Amino acid sequence: MLKKLLPTIFLLFSLFIPSFAQDRGNIEIIKDPQIDTLVQKHIQSNQLQPTIEGYRIQIYFESGNQARTLANRIKERFEQIYPDKGAYLSFNEPYYRVRVGDFRDKISAEAFRQLLLQDFPNAFIVPDHVYFEKIEN
């Protein structure tokens, strides 16, 4: 008796459940108003600190009388070859350096470094603060 009744129960149950589960009305999200406040604070914090820990590729590192001139030339040469990538010239006494790219992970930086080796054979990856909005995948 139970073996015959059980399939009938499942059949009836399956007919009624879709009508309850497939209500295609509007969804109302009820949330605490402080969530919006926290999101705004997070956005403001990111605007004040636009960089995160990541990687760049250093293509020039030198000191001396002509280091600044050479650094500018290297940077300009890079920008001509890769106009859509970021190039950054910095001075940390006594060295001028040119670093390129904004990478979140070392794997992405390594893939780009492989492309650079033909034009910049001494390129190497360095940890750096990178701009969040410019991060390359």
DRENGUZA-954301 format. One record per residue (C-alpha): x, y, z; residue in three letters. Coordinates in steps of 0.001 Angstrom, whole numbers, plus 500000, padded with zeros to 6 digits. Each point is the difference from the previous one (the first is absolute). Layout:
N
XYZALA
...
***
This chain:
137
500000500000500000MET
502790502443500931LEU
501896499178496781LYS
496980501068497939LYS
499244503068502091LEU
503563501402500028LEU
500259500698496213PRO
496607501706500108THR
501160502269502843ILE
503168500932498095PHE
497981500743496874LEU
497583502281501840LEU
502834501645501891PHE
501911500747496772SER
496911501582498447LEU
499494502456502850PHE
503616500960500768ILE
500826501730496666PRO
497087502369500427SER
501453501168503321PHE
503675499998498997ALA
499637501790496689GLN
498386503206501150ASP
501462502494497538ARG
499125503138501924GLY
502299502709501285ASN
502679499337502558ILE
500217502378502912GLU
503363500266501726ILE
499805501111503588ILE
503304501276501334LYS
501358502125502760ASP
500576503618498819PRO
503471499880501552GLN
501080497641497190ILE
499813502901497532ASP
502019502129502416THR
502697497309500223LEU
500139499650496219VAL
500472503777499619GLN
502780499991502604LYS
501719497178498116HIS
499786501939496718ILE
501448503122501650GLN
502806497965501545SER
500915498553496597ASN
500046503484498478GLN
502432501211502668LEU
502270496970499543GLN
499808499046496301PRO
502837497459500154THR
500266496419501174ILE
502833497508500334GLU
500895498547496632GLY
502819499684497491TYR
501733502041497350ARG
502825499241497625ILE
503173501990500422GLN
501671500738496673ILE
502594502549501124TYR
502006500557503186PHE
503078502228500032GLU
501833502800501774SER
502499502513498720GLY
500200503235498036ASN
497930498820497025GLN
497594497732501901ALA
497065502409499895ARG
500383500655496268THR
500291496287499248LEU
497023499203502224ALA
497845502488498088ASN
501123498507496678ARG
499212496466501146ILE
496587501104501257LYS
499205501799496709GLU
501161496987497978ARG
497782497702502049PHE
496997502316499587GLU
500502500018496222GLN
500023496192499860ILE
497240499460502603TYR
497872503165500091PRO
497166498350501970ASP
502209498875502907LYS
501044502166502921GLY
503637501092500313ALA
501294501571503200TYR
503272501851500534LEU
501162500300503598SER
503066501174501881PHE
501174498386503213ASN
503382501509500749GLU
502324499357498234PRO
498077497842497492TYR
497588500832497202TYR
497724497182499005ARG
497298499336497460VAL
497258497548500892ARG
497147498986497740VAL
496580498396500284GLY
497523499504502836ASP
499585496322500849PHE
498109498444502890ARG
501814496674499827ASP
503468498847499056LYS
498741497659497258ILE
498513502895498016SER
503170502017500474ALA
502124497083498796GLU
497907499590496852ALA
500578503664499107PHE
503678499816500965ARG
500454497245497427GLN
498715502409497338LEU
502355502736501194LEU
503185497926499915LEU
500536500593496287GLN
500108503795500426ASP
501075500173503662PHE
502180496943500714PRO
500762500981503616ASN
496340500256501034ALA
499076498420503322PHE
496936499862502237ILE
499835502053503189VAL
497315500343502671PRO
498502503483499969ASP
496879501990500769HIS
497840499910496873VAL
496968502023499007TYR
496871497955500584PHE
498090501343496991GLU
502913499216497654LYS
500522496390501056ILE
500528497705497059GLU
498790496424499973ASN
***
